[in-house]
Amino acid sequence: MGITVYFQHEPALWRDFPALVPGVLHARGITPDAQVDAPVARYAAAAAERLAAAPESRFPEVQAWRRAFSTLGIKPTQYRCASESLLRRFRKDGSLPRIHPLIDLCNAVSLAYGIPVGVFDLSRIGGDLEVRYATGDEAYETFSGGVERPDAGEVVFADGRGRAHARRWTNRQSGHSAVRTTTSDVLIIAEALHDTAPQDVPKLVSALADELRATWSTEPTTGVLTREAPGFTC
């Protein structure tokens, strides 16, 4: 049996960002030896085609997150949503570094859709996970092992033990719950705020679920959350 985690966004976020559309996937049986070259290349090609027509700063998905960051008092050209950061790097370098087949796949999907996709190792989540405004008491572990305290009012992914697993909403995940070679049970979260998010997020979730089935022979559970049905149990 895997770990049971309840995931949700706090009501205040739905109030303040009514355009929010979160998509969620839970998958077990992830291994570090899968081959994802073909799907990664396919999604990267789709991203390259979009970038040939316009830079990422003109993508509606990115523009919506920039507006949200500005609303939160975050300078959007200093702290970028994860998909914008990936797209910028991909546009400049022509590829992204390979990290782990699941991360490589999710990064490629994020590139193609322009939507931030976070992947969390469920064994590293303490209790339930909520996207909420920080109190300022949460502990955030960087990828280098340092510990930061998010500012009060900053949007974080916080678990039941007061650990922040992402800072500035979709800006940066924590090294504590990052996917590693021992990861097998994962929670994947995609969030969007742009006008066509109600159509785009379900497409992203469905596409990623198909890739998980094909690559790891797992049957993911999926959901698209709403203000009326904001929770997901995995």
One Martini backbone bead per residue (centre of mass of N, CA, C, O) as a GRO file, in nm:
protein
  234
    1MET     BB    1   0.098   0.035   0.020
    2GLY     BB    2   0.053   0.356   0.005
    3ILE     BB    3   0.034   0.688   0.044
    4THR     BB    4  -0.189   0.909   0.205
    5VAL     BB    5  -0.306   1.204   0.031
    6TYR     BB    6  -0.429   1.530   0.072
    7PHE     BB    7  -0.531   1.762  -0.181
    8GLN     BB    8  -0.521   2.133  -0.180
    9HIS     BB    9  -0.684   2.443  -0.192
   10GLU     BB   10  -0.740   2.715  -0.047
   11PRO     BB   11  -1.006   2.927  -0.042
   12ALA     BB   12  -0.846   3.197  -0.085
   13LEU     BB   13  -0.742   3.122  -0.373
   14TRP     BB   14  -1.017   3.098  -0.511
   15ARG     BB   15  -1.096   3.389  -0.449
   16ASP     BB   16  -0.833   3.537  -0.581
   17PHE     BB   17  -0.828   3.284  -0.822
   18PRO     BB   18  -1.089   3.194  -1.020
   19ALA     BB   19  -0.914   3.080  -1.281
   20LEU     BB   20  -0.829   2.828  -1.156
   21VAL     BB   21  -0.658   2.519  -1.289
   22PRO     BB   22  -0.626   2.200  -1.156
   23GLY     BB   23  -0.410   1.923  -1.213
   24VAL     BB   24  -0.414   1.563  -1.125
   25LEU     BB   25  -0.166   1.304  -1.040
   26HIS     BB   26  -0.143   0.948  -0.959
   27ALA     BB   27   0.154   0.737  -0.916
   28ARG     BB   28   0.280   0.409  -0.947
   29GLY     BB   29   0.585   0.251  -1.029
   30ILE     BB   30   0.830   0.422  -1.042
   31THR     BB   31   1.124   0.441  -1.250
   32PRO     BB   32   1.473   0.511  -1.359
   33ASP     BB   33   1.469   0.310  -1.646
   34ALA     BB   34   1.317   0.462  -1.843
   35GLN     BB   35   1.195   0.540  -2.175
   36VAL     BB   36   1.158   0.898  -2.317
   37ASP     BB   37   1.259   1.007  -2.592
   38ALA     BB   38   1.008   1.023  -2.776
   39PRO     BB   39   0.816   1.208  -2.610
   40VAL     BB   40   1.016   1.436  -2.561
   41ALA     BB   41   1.054   1.507  -2.861
   42ARG     BB   42   0.759   1.569  -2.925
   43TYR     BB   43   0.717   1.803  -2.719
   44ALA     BB   44   0.958   1.975  -2.808
   45ALA     BB   45   0.854   2.028  -3.094
   46ALA     BB   46   0.602   2.181  -3.008
   47ALA     BB   47   0.754   2.407  -2.862
   48ALA     BB   48   0.927   2.504  -3.100
   49GLU     BB   49   0.687   2.594  -3.274
   50ARG     BB   50   0.583   2.811  -3.082
   51LEU     BB   51   0.858   2.973  -3.058
   52ALA     BB   52   0.871   3.050  -3.364
   53ALA     BB   53   0.615   3.251  -3.332
   54ALA     BB   54   0.684   3.299  -3.011
   55PRO     BB   55   0.759   3.400  -2.721
   56GLU     BB   56   0.693   3.313  -2.398
   57SER     BB   57   0.589   3.603  -2.311
   58ARG     BB   58   0.324   3.553  -2.518
   59PHE     BB   59   0.202   3.348  -2.360
   60PRO     BB   60  -0.090   3.305  -2.192
   61GLU     BB   61   0.015   3.126  -1.963
   62VAL     BB   62   0.242   3.322  -1.872
   63GLN     BB   63   0.085   3.587  -1.840
   64ALA     BB   64  -0.098   3.486  -1.609
   65TRP     BB   65   0.137   3.440  -1.406
   66ARG     BB   66   0.245   3.726  -1.405
   67ARG     BB   67  -0.011   3.853  -1.287
   68ALA     BB   68  -0.015   3.689  -1.026
   69PHE     BB   69   0.260   3.776  -0.917
   70SER     BB   70   0.192   4.076  -0.906
   71THR     BB   71  -0.043   4.044  -0.704
   72LEU     BB   72   0.173   3.911  -0.487
   73GLY     BB   73   0.448   4.091  -0.514
   74ILE     BB   74   0.596   3.961  -0.763
   75LYS     BB   75   0.855   3.973  -0.974
   76PRO     BB   76   0.818   3.821  -1.288
   77THR     BB   77   1.137   3.869  -1.387
   78GLN     BB   78   1.263   3.724  -1.127
   79TYR     BB   79   1.005   3.535  -1.081
   80ARG     BB   80   0.925   3.240  -1.237
   81CYS     BB   81   0.757   3.026  -1.373
   82ALA     BB   82   0.839   2.709  -1.456
   83SER     BB   83   0.764   2.717  -1.761
   84GLU     BB   84   0.920   2.972  -1.836
   85SER     BB   85   1.200   2.871  -1.755
   86LEU     BB   86   1.205   2.634  -1.952
   87LEU     BB   87   1.154   2.791  -2.215
   88ARG     BB   88   1.404   2.971  -2.200
   89ARG     BB   89   1.611   2.743  -2.201
   90PHE     BB   90   1.518   2.605  -2.459
   91ARG     BB   91   1.553   2.848  -2.651
   92LYS     BB   92   1.867   2.881  -2.594
   93ASP     BB   93   1.962   2.552  -2.604
   94GLY     BB   94   1.743   2.325  -2.735
   95SER     BB   95   1.739   2.202  -2.437
   96LEU     BB   96   1.725   1.970  -2.166
   97PRO     BB   97   1.817   1.838  -1.894
   98ARG     BB   98   1.875   1.532  -1.761
   99ILE     BB   99   1.734   1.359  -1.464
  100HIS     BB  100   1.451   1.199  -1.503
  101PRO     BB  101   1.211   1.046  -1.673
  102LEU     BB  102   0.975   1.194  -1.534
  103ILE     BB  103   1.088   1.481  -1.548
  104ASP     BB  104   1.138   1.489  -1.850
  105LEU     BB  105   0.842   1.449  -1.928
  106CYS     BB  106   0.714   1.686  -1.767
  107ASN     BB  107   0.884   1.908  -1.898
  108ALA     BB  108   0.786   1.858  -2.188
  109VAL     BB  109   0.488   1.910  -2.133
  110SER     BB  110   0.527   2.196  -2.026
  111LEU     BB  111   0.637   2.313  -2.284
  112ALA     BB  112   0.395   2.250  -2.477
  113TYR     BB  113   0.172   2.399  -2.275
  114GLY     BB  114   0.288   2.628  -2.067
  115ILE     BB  115   0.266   2.457  -1.795
  116PRO     BB  116   0.296   2.397  -1.481
  117VAL     BB  117   0.489   2.109  -1.343
  118GLY     BB  118   0.463   1.910  -1.057
  119VAL     BB  119   0.683   1.681  -0.866
  120PHE     BB  120   0.610   1.441  -0.601
  121ASP     BB  121   0.732   1.268  -0.333
  122LEU     BB  122   0.526   1.105  -0.116
  123SER     BB  123   0.741   1.001   0.099
  124ARG     BB  124   0.808   1.334   0.161
  125ILE     BB  125   0.524   1.371   0.280
  126GLY     BB  126   0.368   1.531   0.569
  127GLY     BB  127   0.084   1.455   0.503
  128ASP     BB  128  -0.089   1.692   0.390
  129LEU     BB  129  -0.155   1.901   0.092
  130GLU     BB  130  -0.124   2.265   0.060
  131VAL     BB  131  -0.232   2.546  -0.104
  132ARG     BB  132  -0.098   2.847   0.048
  133TYR     BB  133  -0.065   3.080   0.271
  134ALA     BB  134   0.184   3.187   0.446
  135THR     BB  135   0.307   3.237   0.783
  136GLY     BB  136   0.649   3.199   0.815
  137ASP     BB  137   0.707   2.892   0.950
  138GLU     BB  138   0.810   2.754   0.720
  139ALA     BB  139   1.005   2.492   0.566
  140TYR     BB  140   1.265   2.525   0.313
  141GLU     BB  141   1.431   2.310   0.090
  142THR     BB  142   1.692   2.307  -0.089
  143PHE     BB  143   1.901   2.154  -0.323
  144SER     BB  144   2.158   2.218  -0.119
  145GLY     BB  145   2.015   2.203   0.195
  146GLY     BB  146   1.888   2.447   0.264
  147VAL     BB  147   1.706   2.685   0.475
  148GLU     BB  148   1.389   2.841   0.444
  149ARG     BB  149   1.162   3.128   0.491
  150PRO     BB  150   0.879   3.209   0.403
  151ASP     BB  151   0.680   3.450   0.345
  152ALA     BB  152   0.426   3.606   0.451
  153GLY     BB  153   0.181   3.536   0.193
  154GLU     BB  154   0.305   3.326   0.050
  155VAL     BB  155   0.288   3.079  -0.186
  156VAL     BB  156   0.246   2.737  -0.082
  157PHE     BB  157   0.350   2.400  -0.032
  158ALA     BB  158   0.196   2.246   0.247
  159ASP     BB  159   0.233   2.044   0.510
  160GLY     BB  160   0.155   1.897   0.821
  161ARG     BB  161   0.471   1.987   0.919
  162GLY     BB  162   0.556   2.272   0.781
  163ARG     BB  163   0.644   2.206   0.491
  164ALA     BB  164   0.786   2.340   0.202
  165HIS     BB  165   0.751   2.231  -0.152
  166ALA     BB  166   0.694   2.536  -0.241
  167ARG     BB  167   0.763   2.846  -0.396
  168ARG     BB  168   0.592   3.085  -0.534
  169TRP     BB  169   0.416   2.848  -0.616
  170THR     BB  170   0.547   2.812  -0.950
  171ASN     BB  171   0.863   2.855  -0.918
  172ARG     BB  172   0.973   2.647  -0.666
  173GLN     BB  173   1.095   2.366  -0.557
  174SER     BB  174   1.187   2.116  -0.340
  175GLY     BB  175   1.440   1.896  -0.252
  176HIS     BB  176   1.290   1.703  -0.056
  177SER     BB  177   1.049   1.609  -0.291
  178ALA     BB  178   1.219   1.513  -0.504
  179VAL     BB  179   1.299   1.327  -0.754
  180ARG     BB  180   1.437   0.995  -0.740
  181THR     BB  181   1.558   0.677  -0.768
  182THR     BB  182   1.349   0.585  -0.521
  183THR     BB  183   1.104   0.666  -0.663
  184SER     BB  184   0.733   0.556  -0.688
  185ASP     BB  185   0.545   0.783  -0.551
  186VAL     BB  186   0.328   1.024  -0.715
  187LEU     BB  187   0.268   1.381  -0.747
  188ILE     BB  188   0.090   1.563  -1.001
  189ILE     BB  189   0.097   1.922  -1.086
  190ALA     BB  190  -0.127   2.137  -1.266
  191GLU     BB  191  -0.129   2.500  -1.338
  192ALA     BB  192  -0.387   2.743  -1.436
  193LEU     BB  193  -0.513   3.096  -1.566
  194HIS     BB  194  -0.608   3.098  -1.838
  195ASP     BB  195  -0.875   3.107  -2.050
  196THR     BB  196  -0.811   2.788  -2.162
  197ALA     BB  197  -0.770   2.601  -1.911
  198PRO     BB  198  -1.035   2.419  -1.909
  199GLN     BB  199  -0.910   2.271  -2.169
  200ASP     BB  200  -0.594   2.227  -2.126
  201VAL     BB  201  -0.563   2.064  -1.862
  202PRO     BB  202  -0.712   1.802  -1.941
  203LYS     BB  203  -0.520   1.742  -2.177
  204LEU     BB  204  -0.264   1.716  -2.012
  205VAL     BB  205  -0.356   1.491  -1.822
  206SER     BB  206  -0.421   1.283  -2.043
  207ALA     BB  207  -0.142   1.274  -2.176
  208LEU     BB  208   0.021   1.195  -1.922
  209ALA     BB  209  -0.131   0.937  -1.857
  210ASP     BB  210  -0.056   0.791  -2.119
  211GLU     BB  211   0.253   0.797  -2.068
  212LEU     BB  212   0.250   0.635  -1.803
  213ARG     BB  213   0.128   0.379  -1.917
  214ALA     BB  214   0.344   0.327  -2.143
  215THR     BB  215   0.609   0.342  -1.954
  216TRP     BB  216   0.498   0.197  -1.652
  217SER     BB  217   0.231   0.034  -1.632
  218THR     BB  218   0.030   0.243  -1.513
  219GLU     BB  219  -0.265   0.363  -1.317
  220PRO     BB  220  -0.371   0.658  -1.303
  221THR     BB  221  -0.493   0.911  -1.109
  222THR     BB  222  -0.738   1.171  -1.176
  223GLY     BB  223  -0.778   1.543  -1.183
  224VAL     BB  224  -1.006   1.830  -1.179
  225LEU     BB  225  -1.021   2.115  -1.009
  226THR     BB  226  -1.247   2.299  -0.792
  227ARG     BB  227  -1.415   2.502  -0.586
  228GLU     BB  228  -1.631   2.270  -0.527
  229ALA     BB  229  -1.380   2.047  -0.595
  230PRO     BB  230  -1.063   2.074  -0.433
  231GLY     BB  231  -1.004   1.763  -0.392
  232PHE     BB  232  -0.734   1.502  -0.350
  233THR     BB  233  -0.691   1.150  -0.332
  234CYS     BB  234  -0.375   0.929  -0.288
   0.00000   0.00000   0.00000
